[in-house]
């Protein structure tokens, strides 16, 4: 039987649950304003709220192509991934408003100073695989005496479409790496809030497997991430080379063409439905 716990963080109070001595808070927002006109732009800070925000269930997934559609898993593996699926299915709803993170801690005392483990999920740069609840941090938080953080961020076309070198796209200079900048914003949230969960902001380890390992590699090279973490573990899939700006622009031009747009129509992308963007992504 779990018990509720209320904690104060920067934007307001949140309600989590305590299970066998480990407090968990799920679906905590760390960024906002990333849909519509905010697509391919840096997330805005989360506005403060009144009352107590319920953070006992995972937030929605980023917009993405389903694994079956891109053939990276078999039917058997897809069925295996559903074993132990949470009763609340909100975790598998897709939304552009996807910037949330989850925290597990065995002590909520500020002076505990437990090391922090910041997990980057796999699935390349276009999906989340396995699903978020496979990496429940409860056991690691309890047995390892660490604070575990897992995070969701923008993916695929909405996270890594390089628009900056197309006509009139000066406002989208960050678009090709916006999903990585989401992770930087999540690390900044950790720096500013993790002491409230018993964590040490000066002892943060980023780690990830497969696509998550690639993201760890990229974070290690990002100037904006400097000082936000102190150790790194690449469990597999290091990312050593990225496409050039020219190659990335070719991909963006091909996606626009798939949508019936020209390179001069970048601003029209904000009015395209996410379903159409995903469909076009699959064909590019």
ABEGO torsion letter per residue (X at the ends): XBBBBBBBBAAEBBBBBBBGGBBBBBGBBABBGABEAABGBBBBBBBBBBEBBBBABBBBBBBBBBAAAAGABBAAAAAAAABGBBABAAAABBBABABBBBBBBABABAAAGBBBBBBBBBGEAABBOBBAAAABAAAAAAAAGBBBBBBBBBBEAAAABBAAABBGAAAAAAAAAAAAAAAAAAAAAAAAAAAAAGBBAABBBBBBBEAAAAAAAAAAABAAABGABABBBBABGBBABBBBAAAAAAAAAAAAAAAGBBAAAAAAAAABBAAAAAAAAAAX
